[in-house]
Amino acid sequence: MPEDRATIFAAGLLLPVSSPGIRDGALLVRNRRITGIGTLADIGRENPDADVRYFPHYTMIPGAVNAHAHLGFRRKDAPEGGTFSGWLARLIERLTEKEAWTAEAARDSAREAIEAGTTFMAESSPYGECLPQLAESGLAGTVYAEFFPHELGTPEEAVEFIVNKVRKLREGLPERVDAQVSVHSPYTVDPESSRLAARRTRAEGGRLAIHLSESPEEVEFVRDGTGGLTDIFGSNDWGGVGVSPVRYAQSIELLAPQTVAAHLATRVSEEDIEILARTGVAAAHCPRSNEFLGCGVSPVPQMMERGVRVGMGTDGLWSSPSMNLFEETLFAVKLHGMNGATGLRLATLEGARALGIEAETGSLEVGKWADLALVEAPPDAEDPGREVLEVAANGGVAATVVGGNPIYGRISDSTR
Ligand SMILES: [Zn+2]
């Protein structure tokens, strides 16, 4: 195959995240991957034939990695928040009505994410229903197919079904789009189906997404077998095991380095954090959804201190105000009192680490895919990390590039 002509993407400030910022920095991109990084002067001189796209008034950063999202929701007519079980009950009542617009919502959600600088999306949807919209969006990403065993027979039959379903979903996908299994939650998937799915996906080298310790109601269901979720799922009788959701998830083998656990928002104890660190499971932090649904605050600084990998997730538009991961991250930065550089890292490289794809994306380094965003942040900002988060959170993403391919742009560079 002939090599693509090289392209140089350059900006007034380049923030690779994995290494210090470069004024008038440039990436050399060939065959969709980064093959060089340095100053525009050096990279330009060494590659005189490359096509140069230079944005002197912008800051170039890695694209956002959304570690937990649902595409199939829309901003309008969201169920009322306040309590998780109340919100979920209203959501379930409307599942049939929702079928009519899920695909359109998924397209719109993906578009919104792209226009906010997202390049990789970890999406969870029932039986992978939003995979077509993710695949056609231009994003790289993984759709985690949720399954609900009570619809599928015995635990063995349920797991066989979802594993085969995911195998079929993988056929004919774009190069960087993938499907995996999700064990939806401790209150919707019984312990035996959960354990079998976890073992099976790990044996096949797959990854797993779960929701965990999201709400006070989930904590009560797992510990006592009572509360708001028992009212919704009356026939789900495996709760009341007297331990925390994290400890329960460990006992049914869900926690492992290949698993990303969303939320961890409610009553995650020191002992729970110890289990998370020991098992190597990653976390996806969705603070705006947690606030909307009355789910508390995830102990993210403590988890990070113990070495738990934490990425950011927007969740979906029925529990969150936008699909803008930088806006989500800015919220987290304020919530936890983090600095801008840590925030930018959470939104990009840490998300990739949480999903086990840090060798491929999440920072601007030689060998990785050229996944980047151009932000209207001035190159001479005092705190560049904070500045790009603020600007990107407020609609200031001017271009999004996935694997060297611009999938969104509303600027022209200075070289043409
Ligand atoms: Zn979720």
Boltz pocket constraint, residues with backbone or C-beta under 6 A from the ligand:
constraints:
  - pocket:
      binder: B
      contacts: [[A, 68], [A, 69], [A, 70], [A, 124], [A, 211], [A, 262], [A, 315], [A, 316]]
      max_distance: 6.0
